[in-house]
Amino acid sequence: MQNICVVFDIGKTNKKILAFNESYEVVYEKSKSFPEILDDDGEACDDLLSLNNWLKSEFELVKNNPEFSIKGLNFSGYGASLVHLDHHGKTIAPLYNYLKAFPKELKKTFEEKYGPLSTFFSDTASPDLGMLNSGMQLYWLKYQKTEVFKNTKYSLHFPQYLSYVFSQIPQSEFTSVGCHTAMWDFTKQAYHHWLENEHLESGLLPSVSASQAVIKDGIPIGPGIHDSSSALVPYMKTIKEPFVLISTGTWCISINPFNEEPLSQRELESDCLNFLSYEGKSVRASRLFSGNEHERQIKHLSSYFEVDSEYYKTVKFDYKIIQILRKTHNQATPDKTDLGQLRECPFVERNLNQFKSFEQAYHQFIMDLVAQQVASTKLVFGKNIPKKIFVDGGFSKNPIFMNLLSEAFFNSEIYASEVAQASALGAALVISAYWSDKIFDDSKLKLSRFF
């Protein structure tokens, strides 16, 4: 029988249950996706009831498996989402989607009370993101869903709701409350006063560390952790010198846990923000929608050059192509690259008939993408250039991206990292004191250096 930590890793698309043994290896994994349902406004949202039932049934399956003995349970989940509970601890509203539009008239009244917005969002270390600022969802609930608001006892961030399903203890936690919520005042390291002014007590639970578990039926249950913050944990546990992590997927997020400088207005406008680590410390992050842009351009390039949509995976880094393109085409540079919410890659302005082959066009596309990435990543550096930069996720496997990044950041060591199930692993690691006495070391990061 193996001692394990069970982790539910709940993304927008895939919902997973994983089990880690005491050596932090995945020994069990299942995933499920659920069709979305409609909320009371007729807009798409996650199906909380189906998710709830699945969480409980899957946990029971593992619990009753004679191969395993559960010694810990934790959760990683997406942010910017709140679950509202009534005085009996029951869900009282749908899991409203963070992509819902925030009403203009509400924004206007909010600014009249707490503006100017530039100062407000500077204090809360987040760009103005509408419903993606989950604190704004509480404000919206108060004025647009008054009956729900009147009967709400607790408003839990989604990862903490997942924990609540099993612990029945309502909690707040640093990584959730501190990530572009407009709830946390980074100048005071406390909840922003506007929440008390609006009597939004349902969202004002004291925040605990993600490593603080409660014991229920003999099993330590973690409070849950925001998935982006969770993916950082394996690095923070093993790398002690200053580093930057570029976590790549649909979004490419540059993260610096060693930069605690205040955000400038320019950085905020360039989609830069601060969030809280699992230890409650300020972390600088910047975002690019590069994974989404890559998906779009691959469809375009594959169609134009009449190749398979997976063909790009066979394209090797060719420095001769890079040299030719630099001589024959105007190149985007980091200092002249446009950043900010959902900004398009400079490649969209290029005419494909200028390129002789898919290989040439794809190299140019990645060159343009890296120019944006370099500009975005530099925003998180602060005063000191980091000695090491780690890249995980999809782009870490792209040799053109990695070689160009290494060239651009020649003063830093650039590593591709392969961490299996990083956000789930992070959730297991933060409560490891409760279930494993083995040390997690950097050999688990599977690092490959690019020169």
Contacts in CASP RR format, 6 or more apart in sequence:
PFRMAT RR
TARGET T0000
AUTHOR 0000-0000-0000
METHOD contacts of the structure
MODEL  1
MQNICVVFDIGKTNKKILAFNESYEVVYEKSKSFPEILDDDGEACDDLLS
LNNWLKSEFELVKNNPEFSIKGLNFSGYGASLVHLDHHGKTIAPLYNYLK
AFPKELKKTFEEKYGPLSTFFSDTASPDLGMLNSGMQLYWLKYQKTEVFK
NTKYSLHFPQYLSYVFSQIPQSEFTSVGCHTAMWDFTKQAYHHWLENEHL
ESGLLPSVSASQAVIKDGIPIGPGIHDSSSALVPYMKTIKEPFVLISTGT
WCISINPFNEEPLSQRELESDCLNFLSYEGKSVRASRLFSGNEHERQIKH
LSSYFEVDSEYYKTVKFDYKIIQILRKTHNQATPDKTDLGQLRECPFVER
NLNQFKSFEQAYHQFIMDLVAQQVASTKLVFGKNIPKKIFVDGGFSKNPI
FMNLLSEAFFNSEIYASEVAQASALGAALVISAYWSDKIFDDSKLKLSRF
F
1 66 0 8 1.000
1 67 0 8 1.000
1 68 0 8 1.000
1 69 0 8 1.000
2 21 0 8 1.000
2 22 0 8 1.000
2 27 0 8 1.000
2 67 0 8 1.000
2 68 0 8 1.000
2 69 0 8 1.000
3 21 0 8 1.000
3 22 0 8 1.000
3 68 0 8 1.000
3 69 0 8 1.000
3 71 0 8 1.000
3 435 0 8 1.000
3 436 0 8 1.000
4 19 0 8 1.000
4 20 0 8 1.000
4 21 0 8 1.000
4 27 0 8 1.000
4 28 0 8 1.000
4 62 0 8 1.000
4 68 0 8 1.000
4 69 0 8 1.000
4 70 0 8 1.000
4 71 0 8 1.000
4 72 0 8 1.000
4 435 0 8 1.000
5 19 0 8 1.000
5 20 0 8 1.000
5 70 0 8 1.000
5 71 0 8 1.000
5 72 0 8 1.000
5 73 0 8 1.000
5 74 0 8 1.000
5 428 0 8 1.000
5 431 0 8 1.000
5 432 0 8 1.000
5 435 0 8 1.000
5 436 0 8 1.000
6 17 0 8 1.000
6 18 0 8 1.000
6 19 0 8 1.000
6 59 0 8 1.000
6 62 0 8 1.000
6 70 0 8 1.000
6 72 0 8 1.000
6 73 0 8 1.000
6 74 0 8 1.000
7 17 0 8 1.000
7 18 0 8 1.000
7 19 0 8 1.000
7 20 0 8 1.000
7 73 0 8 1.000
7 74 0 8 1.000
7 75 0 8 1.000
7 76 0 8 1.000
7 424 0 8 1.000
7 425 0 8 1.000
7 427 0 8 1.000
7 428 0 8 1.000
8 15 0 8 1.000
8 16 0 8 1.000
8 17 0 8 1.000
8 55 0 8 1.000
8 58 0 8 1.000
8 74 0 8 1.000
8 75 0 8 1.000
8 76 0 8 1.000
8 162 0 8 1.000
9 15 0 8 1.000
9 16 0 8 1.000
9 17 0 8 1.000
9 18 0 8 1.000
9 75 0 8 1.000
9 76 0 8 1.000
9 77 0 8 1.000
9 227 0 8 1.000
9 421 0 8 1.000
9 423 0 8 1.000
9 424 0 8 1.000
9 427 0 8 1.000
10 16 0 8 1.000
10 51 0 8 1.000
10 75 0 8 1.000
10 76 0 8 1.000
10 77 0 8 1.000
10 78 0 8 1.000
10 158 0 8 1.000
10 159 0 8 1.000
10 162 0 8 1.000
11 77 0 8 1.000
11 78 0 8 1.000
11 227 0 8 1.000
12 46 0 8 1.000
12 78 0 8 1.000
13 33 0 8 1.000
14 31 0 8 1.000
14 32 0 8 1.000
14 33 0 8 1.000
15 31 0 8 1.000
15 32 0 8 1.000
15 33 0 8 1.000
15 34 0 8 1.000
15 51 0 8 1.000
15 54 0 8 1.000
16 29 0 8 1.000
16 30 0 8 1.000
16 31 0 8 1.000
16 32 0 8 1.000
16 421 0 8 1.000
16 424 0 8 1.000
17 28 0 8 1.000
17 29 0 8 1.000
17 30 0 8 1.000
17 31 0 8 1.000
17 58 0 8 1.000
17 59 0 8 1.000
17 62 0 8 1.000
18 26 0 8 1.000
18 28 0 8 1.000
18 29 0 8 1.000
18 421 0 8 1.000
18 424 0 8 1.000
19 26 0 8 1.000
19 27 0 8 1.000
19 28 0 8 1.000
19 29 0 8 1.000
19 62 0 8 1.000
19 68 0 8 1.000
20 26 0 8 1.000
20 27 0 8 1.000
20 424 0 8 1.000
20 425 0 8 1.000
20 428 0 8 1.000
21 27 0 8 1.000
22 435 0 8 1.000
22 436 0 8 1.000
22 437 0 8 1.000
22 438 0 8 1.000
23 438 0 8 1.000
24 425 0 8 1.000
24 428 0 8 1.000
24 429 0 8 1.000
24 432 0 8 1.000
24 436 0 8 1.000
24 438 0 8 1.000
24 440 0 8 1.000
24 444 0 8 1.000
26 420 0 8 1.000
26 421 0 8 1.000
26 424 0 8 1.000
27 68 0 8 1.000
28 62 0 8 1.000
28 65 0 8 1.000
28 68 0 8 1.000
29 421 0 8 1.000
30 58 0 8 1.000
32 54 0 8 1.000
34 46 0 8 1.000
34 47 0 8 1.000
34 50 0 8 1.000
34 51 0 8 1.000
34 54 0 8 1.000
35 47 0 8 1.000
36 44 0 8 1.000
36 45 0 8 1.000
36 46 0 8 1.000
36 47 0 8 1.000
37 44 0 8 1.000
37 45 0 8 1.000
37 46 0 8 1.000
37 47 0 8 1.000
37 94 0 8 1.000
38 44 0 8 1.000
38 45 0 8 1.000
39 45 0 8 1.000
39 94 0 8 1.000
39 95 0 8 1.000
39 96 0 8 1.000
39 97 0 8 1.000
40 93 0 8 1.000
40 94 0 8 1.000
41 100 0 8 1.000
43 97 0 8 1.000
43 100 0 8 1.000
44 97 0 8 1.000
45 94 0 8 1.000
45 95 0 8 1.000
45 96 0 8 1.000
45 97 0 8 1.000
46 81 0 8 1.000
46 95 0 8 1.000
46 97 0 8 1.000
48 83 0 8 1.000
48 91 0 8 1.000
48 94 0 8 1.000
48 95 0 8 1.000
52 165 0 8 1.000
55 162 0 8 1.000
55 165 0 8 1.000
55 166 0 8 1.000
56 165 0 8 1.000
59 73 0 8 1.000
59 166 0 8 1.000
62 68 0 8 1.000
62 70 0 8 1.000
63 70 0 8 1.000
70 219 0 8 1.000
71 219 0 8 1.000
71 220 0 8 1.000
71 434 0 8 1.000
71 435 0 8 1.000
71 436 0 8 1.000
72 213 0 8 1.000
72 219 0 8 1.000
72 220 0 8 1.000
72 221 0 8 1.000
72 222 0 8 1.000
72 431 0 8 1.000
72 434 0 8 1.000
72 435 0 8 1.000
73 166 0 8 1.000
73 219 0 8 1.000
73 220 0 8 1.000
73 221 0 8 1.000
73 222 0 8 1.000
74 163 0 8 1.000
74 213 0 8 1.000
74 221 0 8 1.000
74 222 0 8 1.000
74 224 0 8 1.000
74 225 0 8 1.000
74 427 0 8 1.000
74 428 0 8 1.000
74 430 0 8 1.000
74 431 0 8 1.000
75 159 0 8 1.000
75 162 0 8 1.000
75 163 0 8 1.000
75 222 0 8 1.000
75 224 0 8 1.000
75 225 0 8 1.000
75 427 0 8 1.000
76 159 0 8 1.000
76 224 0 8 1.000
76 225 0 8 1.000
76 226 0 8 1.000
76 227 0 8 1.000
76 230 0 8 1.000
76 423 0 8 1.000
76 424 0 8 1.000
76 426 0 8 1.000
76 427 0 8 1.000
77 158 0 8 1.000
77 159 0 8 1.000
77 162 0 8 1.000
77 224 0 8 1.000
77 225 0 8 1.000
77 226 0 8 1.000
77 227 0 8 1.000
77 230 0 8 1.000
77 423 0 8 1.000
78 158 0 8 1.000
78 226 0 8 1.000
78 227 0 8 1.000
79 98 0 8 1.000
79 134 0 8 1.000
79 157 0 8 1.000
79 158 0 8 1.000
79 159 0 8 1.000
79 176 0 8 1.000
79 179 0 8 1.000
79 226 0 8 1.000
79 227 0 8 1.000
79 228 0 8 1.000
80 98 0 8 1.000
80 129 0 8 1.000
80 131 0 8 1.000
80 132 0 8 1.000
80 133 0 8 1.000
80 134 0 8 1.000
80 179 0 8 1.000
80 180 0 8 1.000
80 181 0 8 1.000
81 95 0 8 1.000
81 96 0 8 1.000
81 97 0 8 1.000
81 98 0 8 1.000
81 134 0 8 1.000
81 157 0 8 1.000
81 158 0 8 1.000
82 95 0 8 1.000
82 96 0 8 1.000
82 134 0 8 1.000
82 135 0 8 1.000
82 137 0 8 1.000
82 138 0 8 1.000
82 155 0 8 1.000
82 156 0 8 1.000
82 157 0 8 1.000
82 158 0 8 1.000
82 203 0 8 1.000
83 91 0 8 1.000
83 95 0 8 1.000
83 155 0 8 1.000
83 156 0 8 1.000
83 157 0 8 1.000
83 158 0 8 1.000
83 161 0 8 1.000
83 164 0 8 1.000
84 91 0 8 1.000
84 92 0 8 1.000
84 93 0 8 1.000
84 141 0 8 1.000
84 148 0 8 1.000
84 152 0 8 1.000
84 154 0 8 1.000
84 155 0 8 1.000
84 156 0 8 1.000
84 202 0 8 1.000
85 91 0 8 1.000
85 92 0 8 1.000
85 152 0 8 1.000
85 153 0 8 1.000
85 154 0 8 1.000
85 155 0 8 1.000
85 156 0 8 1.000
85 164 0 8 1.000
85 170 0 8 1.000
86 92 0 8 1.000
86 151 0 8 1.000
86 152 0 8 1.000
86 153 0 8 1.000
87 151 0 8 1.000
87 153 0 8 1.000
89 153 0 8 1.000
89 154 0 8 1.000
89 170 0 8 1.000
92 148 0 8 1.000
92 151 0 8 1.000
92 152 0 8 1.000
93 141 0 8 1.000
93 145 0 8 1.000
93 148 0 8 1.000
93 152 0 8 1.000
95 158 0 8 1.000
96 131 0 8 1.000
96 137 0 8 1.000
97 131 0 8 1.000
98 131 0 8 1.000
98 132 0 8 1.000
98 134 0 8 1.000
98 137 0 8 1.000
99 131 0 8 1.000
99 132 0 8 1.000
100 131 0 8 1.000
101 131 0 8 1.000
102 130 0 8 1.000
102 131 0 8 1.000
102 136 0 8 1.000
102 140 0 8 1.000
103 140 0 8 1.000
103 144 0 8 1.000
106 139 0 8 1.000
106 140 0 8 1.000
106 143 0 8 1.000
106 144 0 8 1.000
107 130 0 8 1.000
109 143 0 8 1.000
110 136 0 8 1.000
110 139 0 8 1.000
111 117 0 8 1.000
111 120 0 8 1.000
113 194 0 8 1.000
113 197 0 8 1.000
114 120 0 8 1.000
114 194 0 8 1.000
114 197 0 8 1.000
117 128 0 8 1.000
118 265 0 8 1.000
118 268 0 8 1.000
120 182 0 8 1.000
120 194 0 8 1.000
121 127 0 8 1.000
121 128 0 8 1.000
121 182 0 8 1.000
121 268 0 8 1.000
122 262 0 8 1.000
122 263 0 8 1.000
122 265 0 8 1.000
122 268 0 8 1.000
123 185 0 8 1.000
123 186 0 8 1.000
123 187 0 8 1.000
123 192 0 8 1.000
124 133 0 8 1.000
124 181 0 8 1.000
124 182 0 8 1.000
124 183 0 8 1.000
124 184 0 8 1.000
124 185 0 8 1.000
124 186 0 8 1.000
124 192 0 8 1.000
125 184 0 8 1.000
125 186 0 8 1.000
125 263 0 8 1.000
125 273 0 8 1.000
125 274 0 8 1.000
125 275 0 8 1.000
125 282 0 8 1.000
126 133 0 8 1.000
126 180 0 8 1.000
126 181 0 8 1.000
126 182 0 8 1.000
126 268 0 8 1.000
126 273 0 8 1.000
126 274 0 8 1.000
127 180 0 8 1.000
127 268 0 8 1.000
127 269 0 8 1.000
127 271 0 8 1.000
127 272 0 8 1.000
127 273 0 8 1.000
127 340 0 8 1.000
127 341 0 8 1.000
129 180 0 8 1.000
129 341 0 8 1.000
130 136 0 8 1.000
131 137 0 8 1.000
131 140 0 8 1.000
132 180 0 8 1.000
133 180 0 8 1.000
133 181 0 8 1.000
133 182 0 8 1.000
134 157 0 8 1.000
134 180 0 8 1.000
134 181 0 8 1.000
134 182 0 8 1.000
134 183 0 8 1.000
135 181 0 8 1.000
135 182 0 8 1.000
135 183 0 8 1.000
135 195 0 8 1.000
135 200 0 8 1.000
136 182 0 8 1.000
138 155 0 8 1.000
138 195 0 8 1.000
138 198 0 8 1.000
138 200 0 8 1.000
138 202 0 8 1.000
138 203 0 8 1.000
139 198 0 8 1.000
139 200 0 8 1.000
141 148 0 8 1.000
141 149 0 8 1.000
141 152 0 8 1.000
141 155 0 8 1.000
142 149 0 8 1.000
142 198 0 8 1.000
142 200 0 8 1.000
152 202 0 8 1.000
153 202 0 8 1.000
154 170 0 8 1.000
154 202 0 8 1.000
154 203 0 8 1.000
154 205 0 8 1.000
155 200 0 8 1.000
155 202 0 8 1.000
155 203 0 8 1.000
156 164 0 8 1.000
156 170 0 8 1.000
156 171 0 8 1.000
156 172 0 8 1.000
156 205 0 8 1.000
157 172 0 8 1.000
157 173 0 8 1.000
157 176 0 8 1.000
157 177 0 8 1.000
157 181 0 8 1.000
157 226 0 8 1.000
158 176 0 8 1.000
159 173 0 8 1.000
159 175 0 8 1.000
159 176 0 8 1.000
159 223 0 8 1.000
159 224 0 8 1.000
159 225 0 8 1.000
159 226 0 8 1.000
159 227 0 8 1.000
160 170 0 8 1.000
160 171 0 8 1.000
160 172 0 8 1.000
160 173 0 8 1.000
160 176 0 8 1.000
160 223 0 8 1.000
160 224 0 8 1.000
162 224 0 8 1.000
163 169 0 8 1.000
163 171 0 8 1.000
163 221 0 8 1.000
163 222 0 8 1.000
163 223 0 8 1.000
163 224 0 8 1.000
164 170 0 8 1.000
164 171 0 8 1.000
166 216 0 8 1.000
166 221 0 8 1.000
167 214 0 8 1.000
167 216 0 8 1.000
167 221 0 8 1.000
167 222 0 8 1.000
168 216 0 8 1.000
169 214 0 8 1.000
170 205 0 8 1.000
171 205 0 8 1.000
171 208 0 8 1.000
171 223 0 8 1.000
172 203 0 8 1.000
172 204 0 8 1.000
172 205 0 8 1.000
172 206 0 8 1.000
172 207 0 8 1.000
172 208 0 8 1.000
173 207 0 8 1.000
173 208 0 8 1.000
173 209 0 8 1.000
173 210 0 8 1.000
173 223 0 8 1.000
173 224 0 8 1.000
173 225 0 8 1.000
173 226 0 8 1.000
174 207 0 8 1.000
174 208 0 8 1.000
174 209 0 8 1.000
174 210 0 8 1.000
174 276 0 8 1.000
174 277 0 8 1.000
174 278 0 8 1.000
174 279 0 8 1.000
174 280 0 8 1.000
175 210 0 8 1.000
175 225 0 8 1.000
175 226 0 8 1.000
175 229 0 8 1.000
175 230 0 8 1.000
175 275 0 8 1.000
175 276 0 8 1.000
175 277 0 8 1.000
175 278 0 8 1.000
175 280 0 8 1.000
176 224 0 8 1.000
176 225 0 8 1.000
176 226 0 8 1.000
177 183 0 8 1.000
177 184 0 8 1.000
177 191 0 8 1.000
177 207 0 8 1.000
177 276 0 8 1.000
178 184 0 8 1.000
178 275 0 8 1.000
178 276 0 8 1.000
179 226 0 8 1.000
179 228 0 8 1.000
179 229 0 8 1.000
179 273 0 8 1.000
179 275 0 8 1.000
179 276 0 8 1.000
180 273 0 8 1.000
180 275 0 8 1.000
182 192 0 8 1.000
183 191 0 8 1.000
183 192 0 8 1.000
183 195 0 8 1.000
183 203 0 8 1.000
184 190 0 8 1.000
184 191 0 8 1.000
184 192 0 8 1.000
184 276 0 8 1.000
185 191 0 8 1.000
185 192 0 8 1.000
185 193 0 8 1.000
186 262 0 8 1.000
186 274 0 8 1.000
186 282 0 8 1.000
187 262 0 8 1.000
191 204 0 8 1.000
195 203 0 8 1.000
195 204 0 8 1.000
196 204 0 8 1.000
207 280 0 8 1.000
208 223 0 8 1.000
209 278 0 8 1.000
209 279 0 8 1.000
209 280 0 8 1.000
210 222 0 8 1.000
210 223 0 8 1.000
210 224 0 8 1.000
210 225 0 8 1.000
210 229 0 8 1.000
210 230 0 8 1.000
210 278 0 8 1.000
210 427 0 8 1.000
210 430 0 8 1.000
210 431 0 8 1.000
211 278 0 8 1.000
211 279 0 8 1.000
211 430 0 8 1.000
211 431 0 8 1.000
211 433 0 8 1.000
212 222 0 8 1.000
212 223 0 8 1.000
213 220 0 8 1.000
213 221 0 8 1.000
213 222 0 8 1.000
213 223 0 8 1.000
213 431 0 8 1.000
213 434 0 8 1.000
214 220 0 8 1.000
214 221 0 8 1.000
214 222 0 8 1.000
214 223 0 8 1.000
215 221 0 8 1.000
220 431 0 8 1.000
220 434 0 8 1.000
220 435 0 8 1.000
222 430 0 8 1.000
222 431 0 8 1.000
224 427 0 8 1.000
225 233 0 8 1.000
225 278 0 8 1.000
225 426 0 8 1.000
225 427 0 8 1.000
225 430 0 8 1.000
226 275 0 8 1.000
227 423 0 8 1.000
228 247 0 8 1.000
228 253 0 8 1.000
228 255 0 8 1.000
228 275 0 8 1.000
228 285 0 8 1.000
228 423 0 8 1.000
229 275 0 8 1.000
229 276 0 8 1.000
229 277 0 8 1.000
229 278 0 8 1.000
229 283 0 8 1.000
230 278 0 8 1.000
230 422 0 8 1.000
230 423 0 8 1.000
230 424 0 8 1.000
230 425 0 8 1.000
230 426 0 8 1.000
230 427 0 8 1.000
230 430 0 8 1.000
231 245 0 8 1.000
231 247 0 8 1.000
231 392 0 8 1.000
231 419 0 8 1.000
231 422 0 8 1.000
231 423 0 8 1.000
231 426 0 8 1.000
232 245 0 8 1.000
232 247 0 8 1.000
232 255 0 8 1.000
232 257 0 8 1.000
232 277 0 8 1.000
232 283 0 8 1.000
233 278 0 8 1.000
233 425 0 8 1.000
233 426 0 8 1.000
233 427 0 8 1.000
233 429 0 8 1.000
233 430 0 8 1.000
234 419 0 8 1.000
234 422 0 8 1.000
234 425 0 8 1.000
234 426 0 8 1.000
234 429 0 8 1.000
234 440 0 8 1.000
234 444 0 8 1.000
234 445 0 8 1.000
235 243 0 8 1.000
235 245 0 8 1.000
235 390 0 8 1.000
235 417 0 8 1.000
235 445 0 8 1.000
236 257 0 8 1.000
236 277 0 8 1.000
236 278 0 8 1.000
237 429 0 8 1.000
237 440 0 8 1.000
238 440 0 8 1.000
238 441 0 8 1.000
238 442 0 8 1.000
238 444 0 8 1.000
238 445 0 8 1.000
239 388 0 8 1.000
239 390 0 8 1.000
239 442 0 8 1.000
241 387 0 8 1.000
241 388 0 8 1.000
242 256 0 8 1.000
242 258 0 8 1.000
242 384 0 8 1.000
242 386 0 8 1.000
242 387 0 8 1.000
242 388 0 8 1.000
243 256 0 8 1.000
243 257 0 8 1.000
243 258 0 8 1.000
243 386 0 8 1.000
243 387 0 8 1.000
243 388 0 8 1.000
243 389 0 8 1.000
243 390 0 8 1.000
244 254 0 8 1.000
244 255 0 8 1.000
244 256 0 8 1.000
244 377 0 8 1.000
244 380 0 8 1.000
244 381 0 8 1.000
244 386 0 8 1.000
244 388 0 8 1.000
244 389 0 8 1.000
244 390 0 8 1.000
244 412 0 8 1.000
245 254 0 8 1.000
245 255 0 8 1.000
245 389 0 8 1.000
245 390 0 8 1.000
245 391 0 8 1.000
245 392 0 8 1.000
246 252 0 8 1.000
246 253 0 8 1.000
246 254 0 8 1.000
246 255 0 8 1.000
246 373 0 8 1.000
246 377 0 8 1.000
246 389 0 8 1.000
246 390 0 8 1.000
246 391 0 8 1.000
246 392 0 8 1.000
246 395 0 8 1.000
246 405 0 8 1.000
247 253 0 8 1.000
247 255 0 8 1.000
247 392 0 8 1.000
247 393 0 8 1.000
247 422 0 8 1.000
248 290 0 8 1.000
248 291 0 8 1.000
248 391 0 8 1.000
248 392 0 8 1.000
248 393 0 8 1.000
248 394 0 8 1.000
248 395 0 8 1.000
248 396 0 8 1.000
249 290 0 8 1.000
249 291 0 8 1.000
249 393 0 8 1.000
249 394 0 8 1.000
249 395 0 8 1.000
250 289 0 8 1.000
250 291 0 8 1.000
250 292 0 8 1.000
251 287 0 8 1.000
251 288 0 8 1.000
251 289 0 8 1.000
251 290 0 8 1.000
251 291 0 8 1.000
251 292 0 8 1.000
252 287 0 8 1.000
252 288 0 8 1.000
252 289 0 8 1.000
252 290 0 8 1.000
252 291 0 8 1.000
252 373 0 8 1.000
252 376 0 8 1.000
252 395 0 8 1.000
253 285 0 8 1.000
253 286 0 8 1.000
253 287 0 8 1.000
254 285 0 8 1.000
254 286 0 8 1.000
254 287 0 8 1.000
254 373 0 8 1.000
254 376 0 8 1.000
254 377 0 8 1.000
254 379 0 8 1.000
254 380 0 8 1.000
255 283 0 8 1.000
255 284 0 8 1.000
255 285 0 8 1.000
255 380 0 8 1.000
256 283 0 8 1.000
256 284 0 8 1.000
256 285 0 8 1.000
256 380 0 8 1.000
256 381 0 8 1.000
256 382 0 8 1.000
256 386 0 8 1.000
257 277 0 8 1.000
257 281 0 8 1.000
257 283 0 8 1.000
258 384 0 8 1.000
258 386 0 8 1.000
259 283 0 8 1.000
259 284 0 8 1.000
259 380 0 8 1.000
259 381 0 8 1.000
259 382 0 8 1.000
260 281 0 8 1.000
260 282 0 8 1.000
260 284 0 8 1.000
261 284 0 8 1.000
261 382 0 8 1.000
261 383 0 8 1.000
263 272 0 8 1.000
263 273 0 8 1.000
263 274 0 8 1.000
263 284 0 8 1.000
267 286 0 8 1.000
267 379 0 8 1.000
269 340 0 8 1.000
270 286 0 8 1.000
270 339 0 8 1.000
270 340 0 8 1.000
270 376 0 8 1.000
270 379 0 8 1.000
271 286 0 8 1.000
271 287 0 8 1.000
271 288 0 8 1.000
271 339 0 8 1.000
271 340 0 8 1.000
271 341 0 8 1.000
271 376 0 8 1.000
272 284 0 8 1.000
272 285 0 8 1.000
272 286 0 8 1.000
272 287 0 8 1.000
272 379 0 8 1.000
272 380 0 8 1.000
273 284 0 8 1.000
273 285 0 8 1.000
273 286 0 8 1.000
273 287 0 8 1.000
274 282 0 8 1.000
274 283 0 8 1.000
274 284 0 8 1.000
274 285 0 8 1.000
275 282 0 8 1.000
275 283 0 8 1.000
275 285 0 8 1.000
276 282 0 8 1.000
276 283 0 8 1.000
277 283 0 8 1.000
278 430 0 8 1.000
284 379 0 8 1.000
284 380 0 8 1.000
284 382 0 8 1.000
285 380 0 8 1.000
286 339 0 8 1.000
286 376 0 8 1.000
286 377 0 8 1.000
286 379 0 8 1.000
286 380 0 8 1.000
287 376 0 8 1.000
288 339 0 8 1.000
288 343 0 8 1.000
288 372 0 8 1.000
288 373 0 8 1.000
288 376 0 8 1.000
289 342 0 8 1.000
289 343 0 8 1.000
290 345 0 8 1.000
290 369 0 8 1.000
290 372 0 8 1.000
290 373 0 8 1.000
290 395 0 8 1.000
291 395 0 8 1.000
293 344 0 8 1.000
293 345 0 8 1.000
293 369 0 8 1.000
294 369 0 8 1.000
294 395 0 8 1.000
297 345 0 8 1.000
297 347 0 8 1.000
297 348 0 8 1.000
297 365 0 8 1.000
298 309 0 8 1.000
298 312 0 8 1.000
299 309 0 8 1.000
300 352 0 8 1.000
301 307 0 8 1.000
301 312 0 8 1.000
301 352 0 8 1.000
301 358 0 8 1.000
301 361 0 8 1.000
301 362 0 8 1.000
301 365 0 8 1.000
302 308 0 8 1.000
302 309 0 8 1.000
302 311 0 8 1.000
302 312 0 8 1.000
302 358 0 8 1.000
304 352 0 8 1.000
304 361 0 8 1.000
305 352 0 8 1.000
305 357 0 8 1.000
305 358 0 8 1.000
305 361 0 8 1.000
307 358 0 8 1.000
311 358 0 8 1.000
312 358 0 8 1.000
312 362 0 8 1.000
315 358 0 8 1.000
315 359 0 8 1.000
315 362 0 8 1.000
315 363 0 8 1.000
315 400 0 8 1.000
316 399 0 8 1.000
317 399 0 8 1.000
317 400 0 8 1.000
317 403 0 8 1.000
318 359 0 8 1.000
318 363 0 8 1.000
319 403 0 8 1.000
321 359 0 8 1.000
321 360 0 8 1.000
321 363 0 8 1.000
322 363 0 8 1.000
322 367 0 8 1.000
322 404 0 8 1.000
324 360 0 8 1.000
325 331 0 8 1.000
325 360 0 8 1.000
325 363 0 8 1.000
325 364 0 8 1.000
325 367 0 8 1.000
329 350 0 8 1.000
329 354 0 8 1.000
329 364 0 8 1.000
331 367 0 8 1.000
331 371 0 8 1.000
332 346 0 8 1.000
332 367 0 8 1.000
332 368 0 8 1.000
332 371 0 8 1.000
332 372 0 8 1.000
333 371 0 8 1.000
334 371 0 8 1.000
334 372 0 8 1.000
334 374 0 8 1.000
334 375 0 8 1.000
334 378 0 8 1.000
334 408 0 8 1.000
335 375 0 8 1.000
337 346 0 8 1.000
337 371 0 8 1.000
337 372 0 8 1.000
337 374 0 8 1.000
337 375 0 8 1.000
338 346 0 8 1.000
339 372 0 8 1.000
339 375 0 8 1.000
339 376 0 8 1.000
339 379 0 8 1.000
343 372 0 8 1.000
345 365 0 8 1.000
345 368 0 8 1.000
345 369 0 8 1.000
345 372 0 8 1.000
346 368 0 8 1.000
346 371 0 8 1.000
346 372 0 8 1.000
347 364 0 8 1.000
347 365 0 8 1.000
347 368 0 8 1.000
347 369 0 8 1.000
350 364 0 8 1.000
350 368 0 8 1.000
352 361 0 8 1.000
355 361 0 8 1.000
355 364 0 8 1.000
362 400 0 8 1.000
363 400 0 8 1.000
366 398 0 8 1.000
366 400 0 8 1.000
366 401 0 8 1.000
366 404 0 8 1.000
367 404 0 8 1.000
369 401 0 8 1.000
370 401 0 8 1.000
370 404 0 8 1.000
370 405 0 8 1.000
370 408 0 8 1.000
373 401 0 8 1.000
373 405 0 8 1.000
374 405 0 8 1.000
374 408 0 8 1.000
374 409 0 8 1.000
377 389 0 8 1.000
377 409 0 8 1.000
385 411 0 8 1.000
385 412 0 8 1.000
386 412 0 8 1.000
387 412 0 8 1.000
387 413 0 8 1.000
388 412 0 8 1.000
388 413 0 8 1.000
388 415 0 8 1.000
389 405 0 8 1.000
389 409 0 8 1.000
389 412 0 8 1.000
389 413 0 8 1.000
389 414 0 8 1.000
389 415 0 8 1.000
390 415 0 8 1.000
390 416 0 8 1.000
390 417 0 8 1.000
390 445 0 8 1.000
390 447 0 8 1.000
391 401 0 8 1.000
391 402 0 8 1.000
391 405 0 8 1.000
391 414 0 8 1.000
391 415 0 8 1.000
391 416 0 8 1.000
391 417 0 8 1.000
392 416 0 8 1.000
392 417 0 8 1.000
392 418 0 8 1.000
392 419 0 8 1.000
392 422 0 8 1.000
395 401 0 8 1.000
395 402 0 8 1.000
396 402 0 8 1.000
396 416 0 8 1.000
396 417 0 8 1.000
396 418 0 8 1.000
397 416 0 8 1.000
402 414 0 8 1.000
402 416 0 8 1.000
402 450 0 8 1.000
403 450 0 8 1.000
405 414 0 8 1.000
405 450 0 8 1.000
406 414 0 8 1.000
406 450 0 8 1.000
406 451 0 8 1.000
413 449 0 8 1.000
414 449 0 8 1.000
414 450 0 8 1.000
415 447 0 8 1.000
415 448 0 8 1.000
415 449 0 8 1.000
415 450 0 8 1.000
416 447 0 8 1.000
416 448 0 8 1.000
416 450 0 8 1.000
417 445 0 8 1.000
417 446 0 8 1.000
417 447 0 8 1.000
417 448 0 8 1.000
418 445 0 8 1.000
418 446 0 8 1.000
418 448 0 8 1.000
419 425 0 8 1.000
419 444 0 8 1.000
419 445 0 8 1.000
419 446 0 8 1.000
429 440 0 8 1.000
432 440 0 8 1.000
END
